[in-house]
């Protein structure tokens, strides 16, 4: 928690210092209230002056009392506003650092933490820290100042009254220790279960249509209910110790007040009548001081209720900030070639797996070549692309781009040389144009450039029919476009980026055969010098490729042109026979 607080900007620290001054002022004004009360009580018990004189003297104390109350209110408001502003700016810094850190994490890192957990760490965990930080600031300033200042005032009174405060403090300290010991383990479990139920909600909502199509609402509800009950149980176990804090504070104060008045009653009973008014006035003045001193308990209660969860949240944020990326930046590279790719004995074993998922991949492609990758689902086609992009690093072998090992490239330099369309077409909220030039914002106002990319991808055909054309809005995830339209906008984004390697990971699957053919012809016509890697499931998409890689069970089982593979690779022949007619198959 303290490590996070060290990240606060100087401006935030300055605001907290000013807020602390206002807190001290508030305490000063609060401590003046009993002084005015004592004066009024002493005036009321003055038998030497007339009633009218006493009344006038008491009225004279009212303006001072009102000013003290107003001063206390304004000081409290100023301290809360300034501290809240400082803490909010501090959270902006932390949120940005977490987001920047996540941007640099590899796919392996994100898989290990999960996207849902990362979202929770950037939202609910930071809110937990914010809640405790506000209370903690008030407690850190108020508790010592009130304790010292009120103790000085209280020390002038009877030792027997002071003993009541000591008893209350000791009792509450014991309750606090029990709560801290019991609550922390349950809080850690609670955060993990919160991540789990958030993940379930995201999964169910994203797959809602599938759930309805299979009438699986009952089993889905049961799974969610089990997770919900588990979270509820953890919440109860976490909150039960905290539930002792407020009653504990009330019990401590309930012991203090009867003790003070009981001791005072016995003292008054054996005291001369002449001294009783002064003693009673002192007792009634002592009580607000004692209450103010004990009010620090309420601050401690708030902090202690929130602290266990905030402590766990801070640990989870530190876990992200201190996470070492599984894929590190290279020291620098001077490419010797352009548009070439080489895989040399490349294997990949995922963390925790016993066997390699990708085994001994070997292939090469030159500048301007079109290389296709085909194979059954789950054979490793996309993983091959991920290795080239360095979303993962190969556990064995080497991957070269332009004659340089991809590990030697700074990640930004490597990915600047490659443009990728992924399996799932991802569009961002904005306009069609902003999605097309995503990553090359300098072209944002170049209408001809955007239109050329749209023409090459086939997006021009439907975008031109929209009244706003390329300024048409794109909803979250591109939900206002069909699957094929989203795919074509994604392809336009790929070709709009100036890159040596164009990768299309199953990007033509949502296109009809005619559009598929048209888009590929335009890509070959307009981008002849770029190397193209096409991952596909349809043989019709890759018939004209310069080289086709056939993958099965994480290995390349065939390599060559369409005609060569029909005769040399059984897997490829089986795929071809399942998709092509006898007339289309060469004899």
GIURJO-V171279 format. One record per residue. N is the residue number from 1. RES is the residue in three letters. PHI is phi in radians with two decimals (none if undefined). NEAR is the number of other C-alpha atoms within 10 Angstrom. D_FIRST is the distance of its C-alpha to the first C-alpha in whole Angstrom. Layout:
# GIURJO-V171279
n-><N | N>
res-><RES | RES>
phi-><PHI | PHI>
near-><NEAR | NEAR>
d_first-><D_FIRST | D_FIRST>
This chain:
# GIURJO-V171279
n-><1 | 2 | 3 | 4 | 5 | 6 | 7 | 8 | 9 | 10 | 11 | 12 | 13 | 14 | 15 | 16 | 17 | 18 | 19 | 20 | 21 | 22 | 23 | 24 | 25 | 26 | 27 | 28 | 29 | 30 | 31 | 32 | 33 | 34 | 35 | 36 | 37 | 38 | 39 | 40 | 41 | 42 | 43 | 44 | 45 | 46 | 47 | 48 | 49 | 50 | 51 | 52 | 53 | 54 | 55 | 56 | 57 | 58 | 59 | 60 | 61 | 62 | 63 | 64 | 65 | 66 | 67 | 68 | 69 | 70 | 71 | 72 | 73 | 74 | 75 | 76 | 77 | 78 | 79 | 80 | 81 | 82 | 83 | 84 | 85 | 86 | 87 | 88 | 89 | 90 | 91 | 92 | 93 | 94 | 95 | 96 | 97 | 98 | 99 | 100 | 101 | 102 | 103 | 104 | 105 | 106 | 107 | 108 | 109 | 110 | 111 | 112 | 113 | 114 | 115 | 116 | 117 | 118 | 119 | 120 | 121 | 122 | 123 | 124 | 125 | 126 | 127 | 128 | 129 | 130 | 131 | 132 | 133 | 134 | 135 | 136 | 137 | 138 | 139 | 140 | 141 | 142 | 143 | 144 | 145 | 146 | 147 | 148 | 149 | 150 | 151 | 152 | 153 | 154 | 155 | 156 | 157 | 158 | 159 | 160 | 161 | 162 | 163 | 164 | 165 | 166 | 167 | 168 | 169 | 170 | 171 | 172 | 173 | 174 | 175 | 176 | 177 | 178 | 179 | 180 | 181 | 182 | 183 | 184 | 185 | 186 | 187 | 188 | 189 | 190 | 191 | 192 | 193 | 194 | 195 | 196 | 197 | 198 | 199 | 200 | 201 | 202 | 203 | 204 | 205 | 206 | 207 | 208 | 209 | 210 | 211 | 212 | 213 | 214 | 215 | 216 | 217 | 218 | 219 | 220 | 221 | 222 | 223 | 224 | 225 | 226 | 227 | 228 | 229 | 230 | 231 | 232 | 233 | 234 | 235 | 236 | 237 | 238 | 239 | 240 | 241 | 242 | 243 | 244 | 245 | 246 | 247 | 248 | 249 | 250 | 251 | 252 | 253 | 254 | 255 | 256 | 257 | 258 | 259 | 260 | 261 | 262 | 263 | 264 | 265 | 266 | 267 | 268 | 269 | 270 | 271 | 272 | 273 | 274 | 275 | 276 | 277 | 278 | 279 | 280 | 281 | 282 | 283 | 284 | 285 | 286 | 287 | 288 | 289 | 290 | 291 | 292 | 293 | 294 | 295 | 296 | 297 | 298 | 299 | 300 | 301 | 302 | 303 | 304 | 305 | 306 | 307 | 308 | 309 | 310 | 311 | 312 | 313 | 314 | 315 | 316 | 317 | 318 | 319 | 320 | 321 | 322 | 323 | 324 | 325 | 326 | 327 | 328 | 329 | 330 | 331 | 332 | 333 | 334 | 335 | 336 | 337 | 338 | 339 | 340 | 341 | 342 | 343 | 344 | 345 | 346 | 347 | 348 | 349 | 350 | 351 | 352 | 353 | 354 | 355 | 356 | 357 | 358 | 359 | 360 | 361 | 362 | 363 | 364 | 365 | 366 | 367 | 368 | 369 | 370 | 371 | 372 | 373 | 374 | 375 | 376 | 377 | 378 | 379 | 380 | 381 | 382 | 383 | 384 | 385 | 386 | 387 | 388 | 389 | 390 | 391 | 392 | 393 | 394 | 395 | 396 | 397 | 398 | 399 | 400 | 401 | 402 | 403 | 404 | 405 | 406 | 407 | 408 | 409 | 410 | 411 | 412 | 413 | 414 | 415 | 416 | 417 | 418 | 419 | 420 | 421 | 422 | 423 | 424 | 425 | 426 | 427 | 428 | 429 | 430 | 431 | 432 | 433 | 434 | 435 | 436 | 437 | 438 | 439 | 440 | 441 | 442 | 443 | 444 | 445 | 446 | 447 | 448 | 449 | 450 | 451 | 452 | 453 | 454 | 455 | 456 | 457 | 458 | 459 | 460 | 461 | 462 | 463 | 464 | 465 | 466 | 467 | 468 | 469 | 470 | 471 | 472 | 473 | 474 | 475 | 476 | 477 | 478 | 479 | 480 | 481 | 482 | 483 | 484 | 485 | 486 | 487 | 488 | 489 | 490 | 491 | 492 | 493 | 494 | 495 | 496 | 497 | 498 | 499 | 500 | 501 | 502 | 503 | 504 | 505 | 506 | 507 | 508 | 509 | 510 | 511 | 512 | 513 | 514 | 515 | 516 | 517 | 518 | 519 | 520 | 521 | 522 | 523 | 524 | 525 | 526 | 527 | 528 | 529 | 530 | 531 | 532 | 533 | 534 | 535 | 536 | 537 | 538 | 539 | 540 | 541 | 542 | 543 | 544 | 545 | 546 | 547 | 548 | 549 | 550 | 551 | 552 | 553 | 554 | 555 | 556 | 557 | 558 | 559 | 560 | 561 | 562 | 563 | 564 | 565 | 566 | 567 | 568 | 569 | 570 | 571 | 572 | 573 | 574 | 575 | 576 | 577 | 578 | 579 | 580 | 581 | 582 | 583 | 584 | 585 | 586 | 587>
res-><UNK | UNK | UNK | UNK | UNK | UNK | UNK | UNK | UNK | UNK | UNK | UNK | UNK | UNK | UNK | UNK | UNK | UNK | UNK | UNK | UNK | UNK | UNK | UNK | UNK | UNK | UNK | UNK | UNK | UNK | UNK | UNK | UNK | UNK | UNK | UNK | UNK | UNK | UNK | UNK | UNK | UNK | UNK | UNK | UNK | UNK | UNK | UNK | UNK | UNK | UNK | UNK | UNK | UNK | UNK | UNK | UNK | UNK | UNK | UNK | UNK | UNK | UNK | UNK | UNK | UNK | UNK | UNK | UNK | UNK | UNK | UNK | UNK | UNK | UNK | UNK | UNK | UNK | UNK | UNK | UNK | UNK | UNK | UNK | UNK | UNK | UNK | UNK | UNK | UNK | UNK | UNK | UNK | UNK | UNK | UNK | UNK | UNK | UNK | UNK | UNK | UNK | UNK | UNK | UNK | UNK | UNK | UNK | UNK | UNK | UNK | UNK | UNK | UNK | UNK | UNK | UNK | UNK | UNK | UNK | UNK | UNK | UNK | UNK | UNK | UNK | UNK | UNK | UNK | UNK | UNK | UNK | UNK | UNK | UNK | UNK | UNK | UNK | UNK | UNK | UNK | UNK | UNK | UNK | UNK | UNK | UNK | UNK | UNK | UNK | UNK | UNK | UNK | UNK | UNK | UNK | UNK | UNK | UNK | UNK | UNK | UNK | UNK | UNK | UNK | UNK | UNK | UNK | UNK | UNK | UNK | UNK | UNK | UNK | UNK | UNK | UNK | UNK | UNK | UNK | UNK | UNK | UNK | UNK | UNK | UNK | UNK | UNK | UNK | UNK | UNK | UNK | UNK | UNK | UNK | UNK | UNK | UNK | UNK | UNK | UNK | UNK | UNK | UNK | UNK | UNK | UNK | UNK | UNK | UNK | UNK | UNK | UNK | UNK | UNK | UNK | UNK | UNK | UNK | UNK | UNK | UNK | UNK | UNK | UNK | UNK | UNK | UNK | UNK | UNK | UNK | UNK | UNK | UNK | UNK | UNK | UNK | UNK | UNK | UNK | UNK | UNK | UNK | UNK | UNK | UNK | UNK | UNK | UNK | UNK | UNK | UNK | UNK | UNK | UNK | UNK | UNK | UNK | UNK | UNK | UNK | UNK | UNK | UNK | UNK | UNK | UNK | UNK | UNK | UNK | UNK | UNK | UNK | UNK | UNK | UNK | UNK | UNK | UNK | UNK | UNK | UNK | UNK | UNK | UNK | UNK | UNK | UNK | UNK | UNK | UNK | UNK | UNK | UNK | UNK | UNK | UNK | UNK | UNK | UNK | UNK | UNK | UNK | UNK | UNK | UNK | UNK | UNK | UNK | UNK | UNK | UNK | UNK | UNK | UNK | UNK | UNK | UNK | UNK | UNK | UNK | UNK | UNK | UNK | UNK | UNK | UNK | UNK | UNK | UNK | UNK | UNK | UNK | UNK | UNK | UNK | UNK | UNK | UNK | UNK | UNK | UNK | UNK | UNK | UNK | UNK | UNK | UNK | UNK | UNK | UNK | UNK | UNK | UNK | UNK | UNK | UNK | UNK | UNK | UNK | UNK | UNK | UNK | UNK | UNK | UNK | UNK | UNK | UNK | UNK | UNK | UNK | UNK | UNK | UNK | UNK | UNK | UNK | UNK | UNK | UNK | UNK | UNK | UNK | UNK | UNK | UNK | UNK | UNK | UNK | UNK | UNK | UNK | UNK | UNK | UNK | UNK | UNK | UNK | UNK | UNK | UNK | UNK | UNK | UNK | UNK | UNK | UNK | UNK | UNK | UNK | UNK | UNK | UNK | UNK | UNK | UNK | UNK | UNK | UNK | UNK | UNK | UNK | UNK | UNK | UNK | UNK | UNK | UNK | UNK | UNK | UNK | UNK | UNK | UNK | UNK | UNK | UNK | UNK | UNK | UNK | UNK | UNK | UNK | UNK | UNK | UNK | UNK | UNK | UNK | UNK | UNK | UNK | UNK | UNK | UNK | UNK | UNK | UNK | UNK | UNK | UNK | UNK | UNK | UNK | UNK | UNK | UNK | UNK | UNK | UNK | UNK | UNK | UNK | UNK | UNK | UNK | UNK | UNK | UNK | UNK | UNK | UNK | UNK | UNK | UNK | UNK | UNK | UNK | UNK | UNK | UNK | UNK | UNK | UNK | UNK | UNK | UNK | UNK | UNK | UNK | UNK | UNK | UNK | UNK | UNK | UNK | UNK | UNK | UNK | UNK | UNK | UNK | UNK | UNK | UNK | UNK | UNK | UNK | UNK | UNK | UNK | UNK | UNK | UNK | UNK | UNK | UNK | UNK | UNK | UNK | UNK | UNK | UNK | UNK | UNK | UNK | UNK | UNK | UNK | UNK | UNK | UNK | UNK | UNK | UNK | UNK | UNK | UNK | UNK | UNK | UNK | UNK | UNK | UNK | UNK | UNK | UNK | UNK | UNK | UNK | UNK | UNK | UNK | UNK | UNK | UNK | UNK | UNK | UNK | UNK | UNK | UNK | UNK | UNK | UNK | UNK | UNK | UNK | UNK | UNK | UNK | UNK | UNK | UNK | UNK | UNK>
phi-><none | -1.14 | -1.09 | -1.17 | -1.11 | -1.17 | -1.43 | -1.14 | -1.20 | -1.10 | -1.09 | -1.16 | -1.10 | -1.07 | -1.09 | -1.16 | -1.12 | -1.11 | -1.08 | -1.11 | -1.08 | -1.17 | -1.11 | -1.09 | -1.07 | -1.06 | -1.10 | -1.03 | -1.10 | -1.10 | -1.29 | -1.38 | -1.06 | -1.06 | -1.09 | -1.16 | -1.09 | -1.11 | -1.06 | -1.11 | -1.13 | -1.14 | -1.13 | -1.10 | -1.65 | -1.36 | -1.55 | -1.36 | -1.63 | -1.31 | -1.07 | -1.13 | -1.14 | -1.09 | -1.09 | -1.13 | -1.16 | -1.19 | -1.10 | -1.13 | -1.43 | -1.13 | -0.99 | -1.10 | -1.11 | -1.11 | -1.08 | -1.12 | -1.13 | -1.12 | -1.06 | -1.12 | -1.11 | -1.14 | -1.13 | -1.11 | -1.09 | -1.10 | -1.14 | -1.19 | -1.10 | -1.17 | -1.18 | -1.11 | -1.14 | -1.12 | -1.23 | -1.10 | -1.15 | -1.12 | -1.17 | -1.05 | -1.11 | -1.11 | -1.07 | -1.16 | -1.12 | -1.13 | -1.10 | -1.08 | -1.14 | -1.08 | -1.02 | -1.64 | -1.39 | -1.46 | -1.04 | -1.08 | -1.07 | -1.16 | -1.08 | -1.23 | -1.58 | 1.46 | -1.09 | -1.04 | -1.12 | -1.11 | -1.09 | -1.10 | -1.20 | -1.49 | -2.12 | -1.13 | -1.13 | -1.19 | -1.17 | -1.06 | -1.17 | -1.07 | -1.07 | -1.30 | -1.14 | -1.08 | -1.18 | -1.12 | -1.06 | -1.04 | -1.19 | -1.07 | -1.46 | -1.23 | -1.00 | -1.14 | -1.14 | -1.09 | -1.05 | -1.22 | -1.15 | -1.19 | -1.10 | -1.08 | -1.15 | -1.21 | -1.05 | -1.39 | -1.77 | -1.12 | -1.12 | -1.12 | -1.23 | -1.08 | -1.07 | -1.10 | -1.17 | -1.07 | -1.05 | -1.09 | -1.10 | -1.09 | -1.05 | -1.25 | -1.07 | -1.13 | -1.08 | -1.06 | -1.06 | -1.10 | -1.09 | -1.08 | -1.16 | -1.44 | -1.43 | -1.02 | -1.03 | -1.20 | -1.15 | -1.06 | -1.14 | -1.07 | -1.14 | -1.12 | -1.22 | -1.10 | -1.06 | -1.11 | -1.26 | -1.12 | -1.12 | -1.08 | -1.07 | -1.09 | -1.11 | -1.19 | -1.20 | -1.23 | -1.89 | -1.05 | -1.12 | -1.15 | -1.04 | -1.20 | -1.09 | -1.76 | 0.88 | -1.74 | -1.08 | -1.14 | -1.17 | -1.14 | -1.10 | -1.14 | -1.06 | -1.15 | -1.12 | -1.09 | -1.15 | -1.14 | -1.14 | -1.09 | -1.15 | -1.10 | -1.08 | -1.14 | -1.11 | -1.11 | -1.15 | -1.31 | -1.46 | -1.03 | -1.09 | -1.11 | -1.14 | -1.39 | -1.17 | -1.14 | -1.03 | -1.12 | -1.14 | -1.12 | -1.07 | -1.07 | -1.27 | -1.18 | -1.29 | -1.14 | -1.13 | -1.04 | -1.08 | -1.06 | -1.27 | -1.17 | -1.07 | -1.12 | -1.13 | -1.11 | -1.16 | -1.13 | -1.10 | -1.79 | -1.90 | -1.13 | -1.03 | -1.16 | -1.58 | -1.05 | -1.01 | -1.15 | -1.16 | -1.10 | -1.09 | -1.13 | -1.14 | -1.22 | -1.36 | -1.12 | -1.02 | -1.09 | -1.10 | -1.12 | -1.11 | -1.10 | -1.14 | -1.31 | -1.15 | -1.05 | -1.06 | -1.09 | -1.14 | -1.12 | -1.08 | -1.05 | -1.11 | -1.23 | -1.19 | -1.53 | -1.08 | -0.97 | -1.21 | -1.14 | -1.13 | -1.12 | -1.07 | -1.09 | -1.12 | -1.20 | -1.22 | -1.06 | -1.03 | -1.23 | -1.12 | -1.65 | -1.21 | -1.48 | -1.01 | -1.17 | -1.98 | -1.77 | -1.10 | -1.33 | -1.37 | 2.51 | -2.53 | -2.08 | -0.97 | -1.66 | -2.32 | -2.53 | 1.31 | -1.89 | -2.31 | -2.46 | -1.87 | -2.18 | 0.89 | -1.56 | -2.32 | -2.44 | -2.02 | -1.23 | -0.97 | 1.53 | -1.49 | -1.56 | -1.98 | -1.12 | -1.45 | -1.98 | -2.20 | 0.81 | -1.42 | -2.41 | -2.91 | -2.50 | -2.49 | -1.75 | -1.06 | 1.43 | -1.26 | -1.95 | -1.95 | -1.93 | -2.20 | -2.38 | 2.85 | -1.16 | -1.03 | 1.42 | -1.52 | 1.92 | -1.11 | -1.18 | -1.08 | -1.02 | -1.12 | -1.07 | -1.22 | -1.19 | -1.37 | 1.08 | -1.26 | -2.27 | -1.84 | -1.08 | -1.45 | -2.48 | 1.44 | -2.39 | -2.06 | -2.03 | -2.21 | 0.97 | 1.41 | -2.13 | -1.03 | -1.06 | -1.19 | -1.49 | -1.41 | -1.05 | -1.01 | -1.13 | -1.20 | -1.07 | -1.35 | -1.26 | -1.52 | -2.18 | -2.14 | -2.21 | -1.87 | -1.49 | -0.97 | -1.61 | -1.20 | -1.83 | -2.03 | -1.87 | -1.03 | 2.75 | -2.19 | -1.05 | -1.08 | -1.14 | -1.32 | -1.15 | -1.69 | -1.05 | 1.71 | -2.41 | -1.10 | -1.13 | -1.70 | -1.00 | -1.79 | -1.63 | -1.08 | -1.14 | -1.12 | -1.12 | -1.16 | -1.13 | -1.15 | -1.13 | -1.15 | -1.09 | -1.55 | 1.48 | -1.28 | -0.99 | -1.03 | -1.69 | -1.15 | -1.15 | -1.53 | -1.50 | -0.93 | -1.44 | 0.95 | -1.31 | -1.65 | -1.11 | -1.22 | -2.00 | -1.30 | -0.99 | 1.30 | 1.25 | -1.15 | -1.58 | -2.21 | -1.30 | -1.03 | -1.15 | -1.19 | -1.06 | -1.11 | -1.21 | -1.14 | -1.12 | -1.13 | -1.06 | -1.10 | -1.13 | -1.37 | -1.25 | -1.33 | -1.26 | -2.45 | -1.43 | -2.01 | -1.91 | -2.01 | -2.12 | -1.56 | 0.94 | -1.41 | -1.77 | -1.15 | -1.53 | -1.70 | -1.24 | -1.06 | -1.16 | -1.13 | -0.94 | -1.09 | -1.09 | -1.10 | -1.14 | -1.09 | -1.18 | -1.10 | -1.15 | -1.28 | -1.59 | -2.24 | -1.22 | -1.56 | -1.44 | -1.34 | -2.09 | -2.02 | -2.04 | -1.63 | -2.54 | -1.94 | -1.69 | -1.12 | -1.02 | -1.32 | -2.07 | -0.97 | -1.66 | -1.13 | -1.18 | -2.59 | -2.04 | -1.80 | -1.81 | -1.96 | -2.70 | 0.93 | 1.36 | -2.24 | -1.52 | -1.79 | -2.79 | -2.66 | 2.72 | -1.48 | -0.99 | -1.13 | -1.10 | -1.26 | -1.03 | -1.71 | -1.87 | -2.20 | -1.12 | -1.05 | -1.16 | -1.07 | -1.15 | -1.12 | -1.10 | -1.14 | -1.38 | -1.99 | -1.83 | -1.38 | -1.08 | -1.17 | -1.40 | -1.44 | -1.20 | -1.54>
near-><16 | 8 | 9 | 16 | 14 | 10 | 14 | 18 | 13 | 10 | 12 | 19 | 17 | 14 | 19 | 21 | 17 | 14 | 26 | 23 | 16 | 22 | 24 | 19 | 18 | 25 | 21 | 19 | 20 | 20 | 20 | 17 | 19 | 18 | 15 | 18 | 18 | 19 | 16 | 21 | 19 | 18 | 19 | 16 | 14 | 14 | 10 | 9 | 12 | 10 | 13 | 9 | 13 | 19 | 14 | 12 | 15 | 18 | 12 | 12 | 14 | 13 | 10 | 14 | 18 | 12 | 12 | 20 | 17 | 14 | 19 | 23 | 14 | 15 | 22 | 18 | 15 | 18 | 25 | 21 | 12 | 20 | 25 | 21 | 15 | 23 | 23 | 17 | 16 | 21 | 21 | 13 | 16 | 20 | 17 | 12 | 16 | 19 | 16 | 12 | 16 | 18 | 10 | 16 | 18 | 18 | 18 | 17 | 19 | 18 | 9 | 10 | 12 | 15 | 13 | 19 | 21 | 19 | 15 | 20 | 23 | 18 | 12 | 15 | 23 | 19 | 17 | 20 | 22 | 19 | 17 | 21 | 22 | 17 | 20 | 19 | 22 | 21 | 21 | 13 | 16 | 21 | 19 | 13 | 17 | 23 | 14 | 13 | 16 | 21 | 15 | 11 | 13 | 19 | 12 | 11 | 15 | 15 | 10 | 12 | 23 | 18 | 14 | 20 | 21 | 11 | 15 | 22 | 17 | 12 | 15 | 21 | 16 | 11 | 17 | 21 | 10 | 15 | 22 | 16 | 11 | 16 | 21 | 18 | 15 | 19 | 23 | 19 | 15 | 23 | 22 | 13 | 19 | 21 | 19 | 17 | 20 | 16 | 18 | 17 | 14 | 12 | 12 | 17 | 12 | 11 | 11 | 13 | 11 | 13 | 16 | 10 | 9 | 8 | 11 | 12 | 15 | 10 | 11 | 13 | 12 | 11 | 13 | 16 | 13 | 12 | 17 | 16 | 11 | 15 | 20 | 14 | 14 | 20 | 18 | 14 | 17 | 24 | 17 | 14 | 20 | 24 | 13 | 16 | 23 | 15 | 13 | 20 | 23 | 15 | 14 | 22 | 23 | 12 | 15 | 25 | 18 | 12 | 17 | 22 | 16 | 13 | 16 | 19 | 13 | 10 | 14 | 16 | 10 | 9 | 12 | 10 | 10 | 8 | 10 | 15 | 17 | 14 | 16 | 18 | 17 | 18 | 19 | 17 | 21 | 24 | 18 | 18 | 22 | 22 | 16 | 17 | 22 | 21 | 17 | 17 | 25 | 15 | 19 | 21 | 22 | 18 | 21 | 21 | 24 | 20 | 25 | 24 | 24 | 25 | 20 | 22 | 25 | 20 | 16 | 19 | 24 | 16 | 12 | 21 | 16 | 11 | 13 | 14 | 17 | 16 | 18 | 17 | 18 | 16 | 10 | 12 | 16 | 10 | 14 | 10 | 13 | 18 | 23 | 21 | 23 | 21 | 21 | 15 | 15 | 22 | 23 | 22 | 16 | 15 | 9 | 6 | 8 | 8 | 10 | 15 | 17 | 25 | 19 | 16 | 22 | 18 | 16 | 15 | 19 | 17 | 18 | 20 | 21 | 23 | 24 | 28 | 26 | 26 | 25 | 16 | 12 | 13 | 19 | 22 | 27 | 17 | 17 | 22 | 21 | 15 | 19 | 24 | 21 | 22 | 18 | 20 | 26 | 21 | 13 | 17 | 16 | 21 | 26 | 18 | 26 | 19 | 17 | 19 | 18 | 25 | 23 | 16 | 21 | 16 | 20 | 10 | 14 | 19 | 17 | 15 | 18 | 22 | 23 | 22 | 24 | 19 | 17 | 13 | 20 | 15 | 24 | 14 | 14 | 15 | 18 | 29 | 25 | 24 | 23 | 29 | 23 | 19 | 17 | 13 | 13 | 9 | 18 | 16 | 12 | 12 | 11 | 10 | 15 | 24 | 21 | 17 | 25 | 28 | 18 | 24 | 29 | 24 | 25 | 20 | 12 | 12 | 20 | 13 | 9 | 11 | 9 | 12 | 16 | 22 | 14 | 15 | 16 | 21 | 15 | 12 | 13 | 22 | 12 | 12 | 14 | 11 | 15 | 18 | 21 | 23 | 28 | 31 | 27 | 28 | 30 | 28 | 27 | 26 | 27 | 24 | 22 | 15 | 17 | 21 | 28 | 26 | 25 | 22 | 23 | 22 | 23 | 26 | 18 | 18 | 17 | 10 | 14 | 8 | 16 | 19 | 15 | 13 | 21 | 18 | 14 | 15 | 19 | 17 | 11 | 14 | 16 | 14 | 15 | 24 | 25 | 28 | 23 | 25 | 28 | 23 | 19 | 18 | 20 | 14 | 19 | 23 | 14 | 15 | 19 | 16 | 23 | 25 | 24 | 23 | 24 | 19 | 15 | 21 | 21 | 22 | 17 | 20 | 20 | 18 | 18 | 21 | 13 | 13 | 20 | 21 | 12 | 14 | 15 | 14 | 18 | 26 | 16 | 11 | 17 | 20 | 14 | 10 | 14 | 13 | 9 | 10 | 7 | 10 | 13 | 9 | 8>
d_first-><0 | 4 | 5 | 5 | 6 | 9 | 11 | 12 | 16 | 18 | 20 | 16 | 16 | 20 | 20 | 17 | 19 | 22 | 21 | 20 | 24 | 25 | 23 | 25 | 28 | 27 | 27 | 30 | 32 | 31 | 32 | 35 | 36 | 37 | 39 | 41 | 42 | 43 | 46 | 47 | 47 | 49 | 51 | 52 | 53 | 56 | 59 | 61 | 60 | 62 | 60 | 60 | 59 | 56 | 55 | 55 | 53 | 50 | 51 | 50 | 46 | 45 | 45 | 42 | 41 | 40 | 39 | 36 | 35 | 35 | 33 | 31 | 30 | 30 | 28 | 25 | 26 | 25 | 22 | 21 | 22 | 21 | 17 | 17 | 19 | 16 | 13 | 16 | 16 | 13 | 13 | 16 | 15 | 12 | 15 | 17 | 15 | 15 | 19 | 20 | 18 | 20 | 23 | 23 | 23 | 26 | 28 | 27 | 23 | 23 | 26 | 23 | 20 | 23 | 23 | 22 | 19 | 18 | 20 | 17 | 14 | 15 | 16 | 15 | 12 | 11 | 13 | 11 | 8 | 11 | 13 | 10 | 9 | 13 | 14 | 11 | 13 | 16 | 15 | 14 | 17 | 20 | 20 | 20 | 23 | 25 | 25 | 26 | 29 | 30 | 30 | 33 | 35 | 35 | 36 | 39 | 40 | 41 | 39 | 40 | 38 | 35 | 35 | 34 | 31 | 30 | 31 | 29 | 26 | 27 | 27 | 24 | 22 | 24 | 23 | 19 | 19 | 21 | 19 | 16 | 18 | 20 | 17 | 15 | 17 | 19 | 15 | 15 | 19 | 18 | 16 | 19 | 22 | 20 | 21 | 24 | 25 | 24 | 26 | 29 | 29 | 29 | 32 | 34 | 34 | 35 | 38 | 39 | 42 | 43 | 42 | 45 | 47 | 47 | 47 | 44 | 42 | 42 | 41 | 38 | 37 | 38 | 35 | 33 | 34 | 33 | 29 | 29 | 30 | 28 | 25 | 26 | 27 | 23 | 22 | 25 | 23 | 20 | 21 | 24 | 22 | 20 | 24 | 24 | 22 | 24 | 27 | 26 | 25 | 29 | 31 | 29 | 31 | 34 | 34 | 34 | 36 | 39 | 39 | 39 | 42 | 44 | 44 | 45 | 48 | 49 | 49 | 51 | 54 | 55 | 54 | 57 | 58 | 57 | 54 | 52 | 52 | 49 | 48 | 47 | 46 | 43 | 42 | 41 | 40 | 37 | 36 | 34 | 33 | 32 | 31 | 28 | 27 | 26 | 25 | 22 | 22 | 21 | 18 | 17 | 18 | 17 | 13 | 14 | 15 | 13 | 10 | 11 | 11 | 8 | 6 | 9 | 9 | 6 | 8 | 11 | 10 | 9 | 12 | 14 | 13 | 14 | 17 | 20 | 23 | 26 | 28 | 28 | 29 | 33 | 34 | 37 | 40 | 43 | 45 | 49 | 50 | 49 | 48 | 49 | 47 | 47 | 46 | 47 | 46 | 43 | 41 | 38 | 36 | 33 | 31 | 32 | 35 | 38 | 41 | 40 | 40 | 42 | 45 | 47 | 47 | 49 | 50 | 51 | 52 | 53 | 53 | 54 | 54 | 53 | 52 | 51 | 49 | 51 | 50 | 49 | 46 | 43 | 45 | 43 | 44 | 40 | 39 | 41 | 40 | 36 | 37 | 39 | 36 | 34 | 32 | 32 | 34 | 37 | 37 | 40 | 42 | 42 | 42 | 43 | 44 | 46 | 47 | 43 | 41 | 38 | 36 | 37 | 36 | 33 | 32 | 33 | 36 | 37 | 36 | 38 | 41 | 41 | 41 | 40 | 41 | 39 | 41 | 39 | 40 | 37 | 37 | 35 | 35 | 37 | 41 | 43 | 43 | 40 | 39 | 42 | 41 | 37 | 36 | 39 | 39 | 41 | 44 | 43 | 46 | 48 | 50 | 52 | 50 | 48 | 51 | 52 | 49 | 50 | 54 | 53 | 50 | 53 | 50 | 53 | 55 | 53 | 51 | 54 | 55 | 52 | 53 | 50 | 51 | 48 | 46 | 46 | 42 | 40 | 38 | 35 | 36 | 40 | 41 | 44 | 45 | 47 | 46 | 48 | 48 | 44 | 45 | 47 | 45 | 42 | 45 | 46 | 42 | 43 | 46 | 45 | 43 | 44 | 44 | 46 | 45 | 45 | 44 | 45 | 43 | 46 | 46 | 49 | 49 | 49 | 52 | 55 | 58 | 59 | 56 | 55 | 58 | 58 | 54 | 55 | 58 | 57 | 54 | 56 | 58 | 56 | 53 | 56 | 54 | 51 | 50 | 49 | 48 | 48 | 47 | 49 | 51 | 54 | 57 | 58 | 55 | 56 | 59 | 60 | 57 | 58 | 56 | 55 | 52 | 53 | 50 | 50 | 47 | 45 | 48 | 50 | 54 | 56 | 56 | 59 | 60 | 61 | 65 | 64 | 61 | 63 | 66 | 63 | 60 | 61 | 57 | 58 | 61 | 60 | 58 | 61 | 63 | 61 | 60 | 63 | 67 | 70 | 71 | 68 | 67 | 70 | 72>
